[in-house]
Amino acid sequence: MRFFGLKTCDTCRKARKALEAAGHQLEVIDVRADGIDPADLAQIIAVFGDAAINRASTTWRGLSEAEKASDPSALLAAHPTLMKRPVIEHDGAWTIGWKADVQAKYLGG
């Protein structure tokens, strides 16, 4: 199970702790420290499209209107912290965020 997130993100920390407690082995990719592999970024954009962008982030609010209007792939390549988190890839299936539906998928319930 691959886990794309940020070490400093509270939601990512909660998700990671819950997944590990449930017995999942995680390969953690910190998008700020490690970056996002171009192939993974392309897959994330293919699956989630524009929804991969976190428009509530401080990074988003700091962008110019021209930057906000640019392609999601270019935005995430330039600003990986703009990615809605966490993104989890497990057995070829992708999820984004840590809402009840994602928790139920990985934790049961």
The first five atom37 places (N, CA, C, CB, O) and aatype in JSON, in Angstrom:
{
  "aatype": [12, 1, 13, 13, 7, 10, 11, 16, 4, 3, 16, 4, 1, 11, 0, 1, 11, 0, 10, 6, 0, 0, 7, 8, 5, 10, 6, 19, 9, 3, 19, 1, 0, 3, 7, 9, 3, 14, 0, 3, 10, 0, 5, 9, 9, 0, 19, 13, 7, 3, 0, 0, 9, 2, 1, 0, 15, 16, 16, 17, 1, 7, 10, 15, 6, 0, 6, 11, 0, 15, 3, 14, 15, 0, 10, 10, 0, 0, 8, 14, 16, 10, 12, 11, 1, 14, 19, 9, 6, 8, 3, 7, 0, 17, 16, 9, 7, 17, 11, 0, 3, 19, 5, 0, 11, 18, 10, 7, 7],
  "atom_mask": [
    [1, 1, 1, 1, 1],
    [1, 1, 1, 1, 1],
    [1, 1, 1, 1, 1],
    [1, 1, 1, 1, 1],
    [1, 1, 1, 0, 1],
    [1, 1, 1, 1, 1],
    [1, 1, 1, 1, 1],
    [1, 1, 1, 1, 1],
    [1, 1, 1, 1, 1],
    [1, 1, 1, 1, 1],
    [1, 1, 1, 1, 1],
    [1, 1, 1, 1, 1],
    [1, 1, 1, 1, 1],
    [1, 1, 1, 1, 1],
    [1, 1, 1, 1, 1],
    [1, 1, 1, 1, 1],
    [1, 1, 1, 1, 1],
    [1, 1, 1, 1, 1],
    [1, 1, 1, 1, 1],
    [1, 1, 1, 1, 1],
    [1, 1, 1, 1, 1],
    [1, 1, 1, 1, 1],
    [1, 1, 1, 0, 1],
    [1, 1, 1, 1, 1],
    [1, 1, 1, 1, 1],
    [1, 1, 1, 1, 1],
    [1, 1, 1, 1, 1],
    [1, 1, 1, 1, 1],
    [1, 1, 1, 1, 1],
    [1, 1, 1, 1, 1],
    [1, 1, 1, 1, 1],
    [1, 1, 1, 1, 1],
    [1, 1, 1, 1, 1],
    [1, 1, 1, 1, 1],
    [1, 1, 1, 0, 1],
    [1, 1, 1, 1, 1],
    [1, 1, 1, 1, 1],
    [1, 1, 1, 1, 1],
    [1, 1, 1, 1, 1],
    [1, 1, 1, 1, 1],
    [1, 1, 1, 1, 1],
    [1, 1, 1, 1, 1],
    [1, 1, 1, 1, 1],
    [1, 1, 1, 1, 1],
    [1, 1, 1, 1, 1],
    [1, 1, 1, 1, 1],
    [1, 1, 1, 1, 1],
    [1, 1, 1, 1, 1],
    [1, 1, 1, 0, 1],
    [1, 1, 1, 1, 1],
    [1, 1, 1, 1, 1],
    [1, 1, 1, 1, 1],
    [1, 1, 1, 1, 1],
    [1, 1, 1, 1, 1],
    [1, 1, 1, 1, 1],
    [1, 1, 1, 1, 1],
    [1, 1, 1, 1, 1],
    [1, 1, 1, 1, 1],
    [1, 1, 1, 1, 1],
    [1, 1, 1, 1, 1],
    [1, 1, 1, 1, 1],
    [1, 1, 1, 0, 1],
    [1, 1, 1, 1, 1],
    [1, 1, 1, 1, 1],
    [1, 1, 1, 1, 1],
    [1, 1, 1, 1, 1],
    [1, 1, 1, 1, 1],
    [1, 1, 1, 1, 1],
    [1, 1, 1, 1, 1],
    [1, 1, 1, 1, 1],
    [1, 1, 1, 1, 1],
    [1, 1, 1, 1, 1],
    [1, 1, 1, 1, 1],
    [1, 1, 1, 1, 1],
    [1, 1, 1, 1, 1],
    [1, 1, 1, 1, 1],
    [1, 1, 1, 1, 1],
    [1, 1, 1, 1, 1],
    [1, 1, 1, 1, 1],
    [1, 1, 1, 1, 1],
    [1, 1, 1, 1, 1],
    [1, 1, 1, 1, 1],
    [1, 1, 1, 1, 1],
    [1, 1, 1, 1, 1],
    [1, 1, 1, 1, 1],
    [1, 1, 1, 1, 1],
    [1, 1, 1, 1, 1],
    [1, 1, 1, 1, 1],
    [1, 1, 1, 1, 1],
    [1, 1, 1, 1, 1],
    [1, 1, 1, 1, 1],
    [1, 1, 1, 0, 1],
    [1, 1, 1, 1, 1],
    [1, 1, 1, 1, 1],
    [1, 1, 1, 1, 1],
    [1, 1, 1, 1, 1],
    [1, 1, 1, 0, 1],
    [1, 1, 1, 1, 1],
    [1, 1, 1, 1, 1],
    [1, 1, 1, 1, 1],
    [1, 1, 1, 1, 1],
    [1, 1, 1, 1, 1],
    [1, 1, 1, 1, 1],
    [1, 1, 1, 1, 1],
    [1, 1, 1, 1, 1],
    [1, 1, 1, 1, 1],
    [1, 1, 1, 1, 1],
    [1, 1, 1, 0, 1],
    [1, 1, 1, 0, 1]
  ],
  "atom_positions": [
    [[0.85, -1.17, 0.0], [0.0, 0.0, 0.0], [0.9, 1.23, 0.0], [-0.97, 0.0, 1.23], [1.75, 1.41, 0.87]],
    [[0.67, 2.08, -1.01], [1.45, 3.32, -1.08], [0.61, 4.47, -0.56], [1.93, 3.61, -2.53], [-0.57, 4.6, -0.88]],
    [[1.24, 5.31, 0.26], [0.56, 6.39, 0.98], [1.26, 7.69, 0.63], [0.56, 6.14, 2.53], [2.39, 7.92, 1.05]],
    [[0.58, 8.55, -0.13], [1.13, 9.85, -0.52], [0.56, 10.9, 0.42], [0.81, 10.2, -2.01], [-0.66, 11.06, 0.5]],
    [[1.42, 11.6, 1.13], [0.94, 12.61, 2.07], [2.06, 13.54, 2.5], [0.0, 0.0, 0.0], [3.08, 13.67, 1.82]],
    [[1.84, 14.18, 3.64], [2.83, 15.08, 4.23], [3.03, 14.69, 5.69], [2.39, 16.58, 4.11], [2.06, 14.38, 6.39]],
    [[4.27, 14.7, 6.14], [4.56, 14.41, 7.55], [3.87, 15.4, 8.48], [6.06, 14.41, 7.81], [3.49, 15.05, 9.59]],
    [[3.72, 16.64, 8.02], [3.18, 17.71, 8.87], [1.67, 17.83, 8.8], [3.8, 19.01, 8.48], [1.1, 18.68, 9.49]],
    [[1.01, 17.01, 8.0], [-0.44, 17.09, 7.81], [-1.15, 16.26, 8.89], [-0.85, 16.6, 6.39], [-0.91, 15.06, 9.01]],
    [[-2.02, 16.9, 9.67], [-2.75, 16.2, 10.73], [-3.59, 15.05, 10.18], [-3.64, 17.18, 11.5], [-3.6, 13.96, 10.76]],
    [[-4.29, 15.29, 9.1], [-5.12, 14.24, 8.51], [-4.26, 13.06, 8.07], [-5.92, 14.79, 7.31], [-4.64, 11.91, 8.28]],
    [[-3.11, 13.33, 7.47], [-2.21, 12.26, 7.04], [-1.7, 11.46, 8.24], [-1.02, 12.84, 6.24], [-1.61, 10.24, 8.19]],
    [[-1.37, 12.16, 9.31], [-0.89, 11.46, 10.51], [-1.96, 10.55, 11.08], [-0.44, 12.47, 11.57], [-1.68, 9.42, 11.46]],
    [[-3.2, 11.04, 11.14], [-4.32, 10.22, 11.64], [-4.53, 9.0, 10.75], [-5.62, 11.05, 11.72], [-4.67, 7.88, 11.24]],
    [[-4.55, 9.23, 9.45], [-4.78, 8.14, 8.5], [-3.67, 7.1, 8.59], [-4.87, 8.69, 7.07], [-3.94, 5.9, 8.62]],
    [[-2.45, 7.56, 8.64], [-1.31, 6.65, 8.71], [-1.35, 5.81, 9.98], [0.01, 7.44, 8.64], [-1.12, 4.6, 9.94]],
    [[-1.64, 6.45, 11.1], [-1.71, 5.74, 12.37], [-2.81, 4.67, 12.34], [-1.96, 6.73, 13.53], [-2.6, 3.54, 12.78]],
    [[-3.97, 5.03, 11.81], [-5.1, 4.09, 11.73], [-4.78, 2.92, 10.8], [-6.37, 4.81, 11.26], [-5.08, 1.77, 11.12]],
    [[-4.18, 3.21, 9.65], [-3.85, 2.15, 8.7], [-2.82, 1.19, 9.28], [-3.33, 2.76, 7.39], [-2.95, -0.02, 9.14]],
    [[-1.8, 1.74, 9.92], [-0.77, 0.89, 10.52], [-1.35, 0.06, 11.66], [0.41, 1.74, 11.02], [-1.0, -1.11, 11.82]],
    [[-2.24, 0.65, 12.46], [-2.88, -0.07, 13.56], [-3.74, -1.22, 13.02], [-3.73, 0.89, 14.41], [-3.91, -2.23, 13.69]],
    [[-4.29, -1.05, 11.82], [-5.11, -2.08, 11.19], [-4.26, -3.15, 10.5], [-6.07, -1.45, 10.17], [-4.8, -4.09, 9.92]],
    [[-2.94, -3.01, 10.58], [-2.05, -4.03, 10.03], [-1.57, -3.8, 8.61], [0.0, 0.0, 0.0], [-0.92, -4.68, 8.04]],
    [[-1.87, -2.65, 8.04], [-1.4, -2.37, 6.67], [0.08, -1.98, 6.7], [-2.25, -1.23, 6.02], [0.52, -1.23, 7.57]],
    [[0.82, -2.51, 5.75], [2.21, -2.13, 5.56], [2.23, -0.97, 4.56], [3.09, -3.33, 5.05], [1.78, -1.12, 3.43]],
    [[2.74, 0.18, 4.99], [2.7, 1.36, 4.15], [4.07, 1.7, 3.57], [2.18, 2.54, 4.94], [5.1, 1.61, 4.25]],
    [[4.07, 2.07, 2.31], [5.22, 2.72, 1.7], [4.82, 4.2, 1.68], [5.57, 2.14, 0.22], [3.97, 4.61, 0.89]],
    [[5.43, 4.98, 2.56], [5.04, 6.38, 2.71], [5.86, 7.26, 1.78], [5.21, 6.83, 4.18], [7.09, 7.21, 1.78]],
    [[5.18, 8.05, 1.0], [5.82, 9.02, 0.12], [5.41, 10.41, 0.61], [5.42, 8.8, -1.41], [4.26, 10.81, 0.49]],
    [[6.39, 11.13, 1.18], [6.13, 12.51, 1.61], [6.28, 13.38, 0.37], [7.12, 12.96, 2.77], [7.37, 13.51, -0.18]],
    [[5.17, 13.98, -0.07], [5.19, 14.7, -1.34], [6.09, 15.93, -1.32], [3.79, 15.12, -1.72], [6.57, 16.37, -2.36]],
    [[6.33, 16.49, -0.13], [7.24, 17.63, -0.03], [8.69, 17.15, -0.05], [6.96, 18.45, 1.25], [9.5, 17.67, -0.82]],
    [[9.02, 16.19, 0.77], [10.41, 15.73, 0.91], [10.84, 14.82, -0.25], [10.59, 14.98, 2.23], [11.96, 14.93, -0.75]],
    [[9.93, 13.92, -0.68], [10.29, 12.92, -1.69], [9.87, 13.31, -3.1], [9.68, 11.61, -1.34], [10.41, 12.8, -4.08]],
    [[8.89, 14.22, -3.19], [8.33, 14.55, -4.51], [7.37, 13.47, -4.97], [0.0, 0.0, 0.0], [7.15, 12.47, -4.28]],
    [[6.8, 13.67, -6.13], [5.87, 12.7, -6.71], [6.45, 12.25, -8.05], [4.41, 13.32, -6.9], [6.75, 13.07, -8.92]],
    [[6.61, 10.95, -8.2], [7.1, 10.39, -9.45], [6.16, 10.82, -10.58], [7.21, 8.83, -9.36], [4.94, 10.76, -10.41]],
    [[6.69, 11.26, -11.72], [5.82, 11.71, -12.83], [4.76, 10.68, -13.23], [6.67, 12.05, -14.03], [3.64, 11.06, -13.57]],
    [[5.1, 9.4, -13.21], [4.12, 8.36, -13.57], [3.0, 8.3, -12.53], [4.81, 6.97, -13.7], [1.83, 8.14, -12.89]],
    [[3.35, 8.44, -11.26], [2.33, 8.45, -10.2], [1.46, 9.7, -10.33], [2.98, 8.39, -8.8], [0.24, 9.63, -10.18]],
    [[2.08, 10.83, -10.59], [1.33, 12.08, -10.76], [0.35, 11.95, -11.92], [2.3, 13.27, -10.99], [-0.8, 12.37, -11.81]],
    [[0.8, 11.38, -13.02], [-0.07, 11.19, -14.18], [-1.26, 10.29, -13.82], [0.71, 10.59, -15.37], [-2.38, 10.54, -14.25]],
    [[-1.01, 9.24, -13.03], [-2.08, 8.33, -12.63], [-3.06, 9.02, -11.68], [-1.49, 7.08, -11.96], [-4.28, 8.85, -11.81]],
    [[-2.54, 9.8, -10.75], [-3.39, 10.54, -9.81], [-4.3, 11.5, -10.58], [-2.53, 11.33, -8.78], [-5.5, 11.58, -10.29]],
    [[-3.75, 12.22, -11.55], [-4.55, 13.16, -12.36], [-5.55, 12.38, -13.21], [-3.62, 14.03, -13.26], [-6.69, 12.81, -13.37]],
    [[-5.14, 11.23, -13.76], [-6.05, 10.42, -14.58], [-7.25, 9.94, -13.76], [-5.31, 9.22, -15.19], [-8.37, 9.91, -14.27]],
    [[-7.01, 9.57, -12.51], [-8.09, 9.03, -11.66], [-8.95, 10.14, -11.06], [-7.5, 8.18, -10.55], [-10.18, 10.03, -11.07]],
    [[-8.33, 11.2, -10.54], [-9.07, 12.22, -9.78], [-9.26, 13.54, -10.52], [-8.37, 12.48, -8.5], [-10.12, 14.33, -10.14]],
    [[-8.46, 13.77, -11.56], [-8.57, 15.02, -12.31], [-8.38, 16.23, -11.42], [0.0, 0.0, 0.0], [-7.48, 16.27, -10.57]],
    [[-9.23, 17.21, -11.63], [-9.17, 18.47, -10.9], [-9.4, 18.29, -9.39], [-10.21, 19.43, -11.46], [-8.98, 19.14, -8.6]],
    [[-10.05, 17.2, -8.99], [-10.33, 16.94, -7.57], [-9.06, 16.64, -6.78], [-11.31, 15.78, -7.43], [-9.09, 16.61, -5.55]],
    [[-7.95, 16.41, -7.47], [-6.68, 16.15, -6.78], [-6.1, 17.43, -6.17], [-5.68, 15.54, -7.75], [-5.17, 17.36, -5.37]],
    [[-6.64, 18.58, -6.55], [-6.13, 19.86, -6.05], [-6.88, 20.25, -4.78], [-6.29, 20.97, -7.13], [-8.11, 20.26, -4.75]],
    [[-6.13, 20.58, -3.73], [-6.71, 21.02, -2.47], [-6.87, 22.54, -2.51], [-5.82, 20.58, -1.26], [-5.91, 23.29, -2.29]],
    [[-8.09, 22.98, -2.78], [-8.35, 24.42, -2.91], [-8.54, 25.11, -1.56], [-9.57, 24.64, -3.76], [-8.77, 26.32, -1.52]],
    [[-8.45, 24.36, -0.47], [-8.57, 24.95, 0.86], [-7.19, 25.22, 1.48], [-9.39, 24.04, 1.78], [-7.1, 25.74, 2.6]],
    [[-6.14, 24.87, 0.77], [-4.79, 24.98, 1.34], [-4.24, 26.4, 1.3], [-3.85, 24.05, 0.61], [-4.65, 27.22, 0.48]],
    [[-3.31, 26.66, 2.19], [-2.64, 27.96, 2.19], [-1.81, 28.13, 0.93], [-1.75, 28.12, 3.44], [-1.65, 29.25, 0.44]],
    [[-1.28, 27.04, 0.39], [-0.52, 27.11, -0.86], [-1.42, 27.62, -1.98], [0.07, 25.72, -1.23], [-1.02, 28.49, -2.76]],
    [[-2.64, 27.09, -2.07], [-3.6, 27.51, -3.1], [-3.92, 28.99, -2.98], [-4.89, 26.69, -3.0], [-3.94, 29.71, -3.98]],
    [[-4.16, 29.44, -1.76], [-4.52, 30.85, -1.56], [-3.38, 31.78, -1.93], [-4.92, 31.09, -0.1], [-3.61, 32.95, -2.24]],
    [[-2.15, 31.29, -1.92], [-1.0, 32.11, -2.28], [-0.69, 32.16, -3.77], [0.0, 0.0, 0.0], [0.19, 32.91, -4.19]],
    [[-1.42, 31.39, -4.56], [-1.16, 31.36, -6.0], [-1.83, 32.53, -6.71], [-1.65, 30.04, -6.6], [-2.85, 33.06, -6.26]],
    [[-1.24, 32.92, -7.83], [-1.86, 33.96, -8.66], [-3.05, 33.34, -9.41], [-0.83, 34.57, -9.68], [-3.18, 32.11, -9.48]],
    [[-3.91, 34.19, -9.95], [-5.05, 33.68, -10.72], [-4.58, 32.88, -11.93], [-5.94, 34.85, -11.18], [-5.2, 31.88, -12.3]],
    [[-3.49, 33.32, -12.55], [-2.96, 32.6, -13.71], [-2.49, 31.2, -13.3], [-1.79, 33.39, -14.35], [-2.73, 30.23, -14.02]],
    [[-1.82, 31.11, -12.15], [-1.37, 29.79, -11.68], [-2.56, 28.9, -11.36], [-0.47, 29.94, -10.43], [-2.57, 27.71, -11.69]],
    [[-3.58, 29.47, -10.71], [-4.77, 28.69, -10.36], [-5.47, 28.15, -11.61], [-5.74, 29.55, -9.55], [-6.1, 27.09, -11.56]],
    [[-5.37, 28.86, -12.71], [-6.04, 28.46, -13.95], [-5.23, 27.44, -14.75], [-6.3, 29.67, -14.8], [-5.71, 26.93, -15.76]],
    [[-4.01, 27.15, -14.31], [-3.17, 26.24, -15.1], [-3.59, 24.78, -14.91], [-1.7, 26.41, -14.7], [-4.4, 24.45, -14.05]],
    [[-3.02, 23.94, -15.74], [-3.3, 22.51, -15.77], [-3.0, 21.85, -14.41], [-2.49, 21.83, -16.89], [-1.96, 22.14, -13.83]],
    [[-3.87, 20.97, -13.9], [-3.62, 20.31, -12.62], [-2.28, 19.58, -12.55], [-4.74, 19.34, -12.32], [-1.63, 19.57, -11.5]],
    [[-1.87, 18.96, -13.64], [-0.57, 18.25, -13.65], [0.57, 19.22, -13.42], [-0.37, 17.5, -14.98], [1.48, 18.95, -12.63]],
    [[0.53, 20.36, -14.11], [1.58, 21.36, -13.96], [1.56, 21.95, -12.55], [1.42, 22.47, -15.01], [2.62, 22.17, -11.95]],
    [[0.37, 22.2, -12.04], [0.24, 22.75, -10.69], [0.85, 21.8, -9.65], [-1.23, 23.01, -10.35], [1.62, 22.23, -8.79]],
    [[0.5, 20.52, -9.73], [1.01, 19.56, -8.74], [2.49, 19.27, -8.92], [0.23, 18.27, -8.83], [3.19, 18.98, -7.95]],
    [[2.97, 19.35, -10.15], [4.4, 19.17, -10.38], [5.18, 20.32, -9.74], [4.71, 19.07, -11.89], [6.25, 20.11, -9.16]],
    [[4.65, 21.53, -9.87], [5.32, 22.71, -9.31], [5.1, 22.85, -7.81], [4.84, 23.96, -10.02], [5.98, 23.32, -7.09]],
    [[3.93, 22.44, -7.34], [3.55, 22.61, -5.93], [2.94, 21.31, -5.41], [2.54, 23.8, -5.74], [1.72, 21.21, -5.29]],
    [[3.77, 20.3, -5.09], [3.22, 19.0, -4.67], [2.34, 19.08, -3.42], [4.35, 18.03, -4.42], [1.49, 18.22, -3.21]],
    [[2.55, 20.1, -2.59], [1.74, 20.23, -1.37], [0.3, 20.64, -1.67], [2.38, 21.24, -0.43], [-0.54, 20.64, -0.77]],
    [[0.0, 21.0, -2.92], [-1.37, 21.32, -3.33], [-2.25, 20.08, -3.45], [-1.36, 22.07, -4.64], [-3.47, 20.19, -3.56]],
    [[-1.63, 18.9, -3.44], [-2.4, 17.67, -3.61], [-3.31, 17.44, -2.41], [-1.45, 16.48, -3.8], [-2.89, 17.57, -1.26]],
    [[-4.56, 17.09, -2.69], [-5.48, 16.7, -1.64], [-4.93, 15.42, -1.03], [-6.96, 16.51, -2.19], [-4.51, 14.52, -1.76]],
    [[-4.92, 15.32, 0.28], [-4.23, 14.22, 0.94], [-5.11, 13.51, 1.96], [-2.97, 14.72, 1.62], [-6.09, 14.06, 2.45]],
    [[-4.72, 12.28, 2.27], [-3.72, 11.46, 1.59], [-4.29, 10.83, 0.32], [-3.21, 10.37, 2.53], [-5.5, 10.68, 0.16]],
    [[-3.38, 10.48, -0.57], [-3.73, 9.66, -1.73], [-3.15, 8.28, -1.42], [-3.17, 10.26, -3.11], [-1.98, 8.15, -1.08]],
    [[-3.99, 7.26, -1.55], [-3.57, 5.9, -1.24], [-3.78, 5.03, -2.46], [-4.35, 5.34, -0.01], [-4.84, 5.05, -3.09]],
    [[-2.74, 4.26, -2.79], [-2.83, 3.3, -3.88], [-2.67, 1.92, -3.26], [-1.74, 3.56, -5.01], [-1.68, 1.65, -2.58]],
    [[-3.65, 1.05, -3.5], [-3.62, -0.3, -2.95], [-4.17, -1.27, -3.98], [-4.44, -0.38, -1.62], [-5.33, -1.17, -4.4]],
    [[-3.34, -2.2, -4.39], [-3.73, -3.21, -5.4], [-4.29, -2.57, -6.67], [-4.77, -4.16, -4.81], [-5.24, -3.07, -7.26]],
    [[-3.68, -1.47, -7.08], [-4.08, -0.81, -8.32], [-5.27, 0.12, -8.2], [0.0, 0.0, 0.0], [-5.63, 0.8, -9.17]],
    [[-5.9, 0.17, -7.02], [-7.04, 1.08, -6.81], [-6.55, 2.31, -6.04], [-8.19, 0.36, -6.03], [-5.68, 2.2, -5.17]],
    [[-7.11, 3.46, -6.37], [-6.69, 4.73, -5.77], [-7.82, 5.36, -4.98], [-6.19, 5.69, -6.86], [-8.98, 5.31, -5.4]],
    [[-7.48, 5.96, -3.84], [-8.44, 6.76, -3.08], [-7.77, 8.08, -2.72], [-8.93, 6.0, -1.79], [-6.55, 8.21, -2.72]],
    [[-8.61, 9.05, -2.41], [-8.09, 10.37, -2.03], [-8.86, 10.86, -0.81], [-8.21, 11.38, -3.22], [-10.07, 10.65, -0.7]],
    [[-8.15, 11.51, 0.1], [-8.76, 12.03, 1.31], [-8.87, 10.96, 2.39], [0.0, 0.0, 0.0], [-8.42, 9.83, 2.21]],
    [[-9.48, 11.34, 3.51], [-9.62, 10.43, 4.64], [-11.01, 10.58, 5.26], [-8.52, 10.68, 5.7], [-11.15, 10.69, 6.48]],
    [[-12.02, 10.58, 4.41], [-13.41, 10.65, 4.86], [-13.89, 9.24, 5.21], [-14.33, 11.3, 3.77], [-13.17, 8.26, 5.03]],
    [[-15.12, 9.15, 5.7], [-15.68, 7.89, 6.19], [-15.64, 6.78, 5.13], [-17.11, 8.11, 6.63], [-15.37, 5.62, 5.47]],
    [[-15.9, 7.11, 3.86], [-15.91, 6.07, 2.83], [-14.53, 5.45, 2.63], [-16.41, 6.65, 1.5], [-14.42, 4.24, 2.45]],
    [[-13.49, 6.27, 2.67], [-12.13, 5.77, 2.52], [-11.73, 4.97, 3.75], [-11.14, 6.94, 2.28], [-11.11, 3.91, 3.63]],
    [[-12.08, 5.46, 4.92], [-11.76, 4.74, 6.16], [-12.43, 3.37, 6.14], [-12.23, 5.56, 7.4], [-11.81, 2.37, 6.5]],
    [[-13.69, 3.31, 5.73], [-14.41, 2.04, 5.69], [-13.75, 1.06, 4.71], [-15.88, 2.26, 5.29], [-13.69, -0.14, 4.98]],
    [[-13.26, 1.57, 3.61], [-12.62, 0.73, 2.6], [-11.38, 0.04, 3.17], [-12.24, 1.55, 1.37], [-11.16, -1.15, 2.93]],
    [[-10.57, 0.77, 3.91], [-9.3, 0.23, 4.4], [-9.35, -0.32, 5.82], [-8.26, 1.29, 4.33], [-8.52, -1.16, 6.18]],
    [[-10.3, 0.14, 6.61], [-10.34, -0.26, 8.02], [-11.52, -1.18, 8.32], [-10.41, 0.96, 8.9], [-11.62, -1.71, 9.43]],
    [[-12.39, -1.37, 7.34], [-13.61, -2.14, 7.6], [-14.62, -1.26, 8.32], [0.0, 0.0, 0.0], [-14.3, -0.13, 8.7]],
    [[-15.79, -1.75, 8.5], [-16.76, -0.96, 9.23], [-17.82, -0.47, 8.34], [0.0, 0.0, 0.0], [-18.73, 0.21, 8.79]]
  ]
}
